[in-house]
Amino acid sequence: MKLFTKRAVALLLAVLFIFPANTFAFAQEIENAQSTSLAAPVEETPTEISAETSASSVVTAEDIAQPSEEETDTAEATLAVLSAAAPLATGAAELSAQVNWNDNNESTLRPATADYIAGNAALEFSLDGGNTWTQLDDTTMAQLGLAALPVPTVDNTTSFNYWTLKYENLPDSINDGVTTTAVKYQFKQTNVPSGYAKTDDGTNANVVTNTKIKTQQFNKIWNDAGNLGARPSTDAWKTDKVKVYQYLEGNTPDPTKDTQMQTSLSVDEKNEGEWTLNVADLPQYDANGIPYIYYVAEDANVSQDADDKYIAKYENVGNFASNTSYLFENGTLTNTLEGKTQFAGTKLWADGDSAWQDRPNVTFYLYRFPEGDGDYSTASAVQGFDSYALVNADNGTDHNSHKHARHNKA
C-alpha cells in the first residue's frame, strides 16, 4: 500500500528543511518507505486471522488524514523558500593584506584604523577560480552563507611604514546542496585616503601602496604690453608649450633624463599678464622615502608669431634661487616679447643753417610706453640699443634738419 501521497511528501520535506538536524535520517526513512510500498509483493505463508482481528487491522484511505489545500500550498511555498536559502559554508580560510604608507611616517595624515576599515577596505571573492571577482558587502555576503561581514584585525605597530590587515574564519567552500564550490579571496582598497595617491603597480591585489601627494604652485608673467597677439592661449600654452618634470632629491634637473609627469597645469589668471600655475596630485616620496623635486620647463619660443619672440627669465627662491634654467616651486617665469620695429624722428637746428659745421655732438635716448595705455610721462628707457643711423635730407643740401632712424626691439 502506498503510504504517502505526493502532497504529503512535499509537506514532510518542508518540515525536514525546517528541522535540518534530522533531515538526512528522516529523508532516508521516507525513501525506504516509498521503496517498500512500490516494490513487488513478497509471497508469504498465509496465516489464519479471525474476522474480528482482520476487521480491526485494516486501514482504509478514508482513515488517513489528508492535508488541506491551504496546508499543501503553505508547505510547497516553504519548500521553495528553503530551497533558495543561503548555501552551506565550510572551512576557515584566512587572508592577510599589507597597506604601505609612503609618507615619511607622517602618521597624523593617515586615517584612523577603524575609519580605514569602514571606508577604504573590502574583500573580493571569486567562485570561478579567480576569473571574475565580486566585492563582499551587505548585498553579496549571503552568497557565501555569511550573516555578517568579516572585520579584519589591524597590526599597525610592527612597522611605521605599513599596516597588516588579517581576515580570519572565511568560508573556503560553499555547498548549495548539489555542488561544492571553492572560494578565493583578495583585498580591495575601495577608496584612496585623502591626501594620498595609490602608487603601486597593481600586480598584487593584497599589497597596496599609498603615497602622500602635494600641490605645487608657480608664477608666470607675460611682459608683452597687454598681449600684442603673439601670446598663446592659456590652453595652447599649458598643453603644448610647457612640461612638468620629476627627479629625486640629491640629483640635478635634466629634462632628457627626468620623468615627465602626465599631469596638467591649472591656470589662474589673476590679472592681465599674471598667471598662477598649480600642479596637483604630485607624489611626494619614492618607495624608499626619498623626496621628489618638481620643476617646469618651457619651450624655447612660445610665440604664435614667427616674427616675434618671447625671452624667458626664470627667477627662483629658496634652495633653487641660483637656477635660471627651469621654474621651481613658488618661482616666477617672466616672458618678455621681443619683436623688431623701426622708429624715426627729426632733429631741427635753429641756427639759420650758417653754423652747421660748429654744431655740438648730440646723444639721443629712446623711450617707450604701451600704446593706448600710457604717455610720455610714464615712458621708460629702452635698454641695450645705443646706436642709430643719421640720414640727411633727401637733396643733401638742407643742413637744418636731420632724420634719425633707429632699429630697436619693442
SULQUI-V199913 format. One record per backbone hydrogen bond with DSSP energy under -0.5 kcal/mol. CO is the residue of the C=O (numbers start at 1). NH is the residue of the N-H. Records with the same first field share a line. If there is no record, write none. Layout:
CO=NH + NH
This chain:
1=3
5=9
6=10
7=11
8=12
9=13
10=14
11=15
12=16
13=17
14=18
15=19
18=20
19=22
20=23
22=26
23=27
24=28
25=29
26=30
27=31
28=32
29=33
30=34
31=35
32=36
33=37
34=38
35=39
41=43
44=46
50=54
51=55
52=56
53=57
54=58
58=60
60=63
61=64
63=65
68=72
69=73
70=74
71=75
72=76
73=77
74=78
75=79
76=80
77=81
78=82
79=83
80=84
81=84
82=85
87=89
88=175
90=172 + 173
93=170
95=167
97=165
98=100 + 208
99=163
100=102 + 210
101=103
102=212
103=106
105=107
106=109 + 110
107=110
112=116
113=117
114=118
115=119
116=120 + 121
120=190 + 191
122=188
123=136
124=186
125=134
126=184
128=131
134=125
135=137
137=140 + 141
140=143
141=144 + 146
142=145
153=166
154=156
155=164
161=101
163=99 + 165
164=155
165=97 + 167
166=153
167=95
170=93
172=183
173=90
174=181
175=88
179=176 + 181
181=174
184=126
186=124
188=122 + 190
193=196
195=213
197=199 + 211
203=205
204=207
206=98
208=100
209=199 + 200 + 211
210=102
211=197
212=284
214=282
216=279
217=330
218=277
219=333
220=275
221=223 + 335
222=224
223=337
230=304
233=237
234=238
235=239
236=240 + 241
237=241 + 242
241=299
243=297
244=261
245=295
246=259
247=293
248=251
254=257 + 258
259=246 + 261
261=263
266=278
267=269
268=270 + 276
271=274
273=222 + 275
274=270 + 271
275=220
276=268
277=218
278=266
279=216
281=283
282=214
284=292
286=289
290=286
291=249
293=247
294=329
295=245
296=327
297=243
304=306
305=308
307=340
309=338
310=312
311=336
313=315 + 334
314=316
315=332
317=320
318=321
320=323
322=324
324=314
326=328
327=296
328=331
331=219
332=315 + 334
333=221 + 335
334=313 + 336
335=223 + 337
336=311
338=309
339=410
341=408
343=406
345=404
346=348
347=402
348=350
349=351
351=354
355=358
356=359
365=367
366=382
368=380
370=373 + 374
375=378
376=379
380=368
381=383
382=385
389=391 + 405
391=403
393=396
397=399
398=393
400=349
402=347 + 404
403=391 + 405
404=345
405=389
406=343
408=341
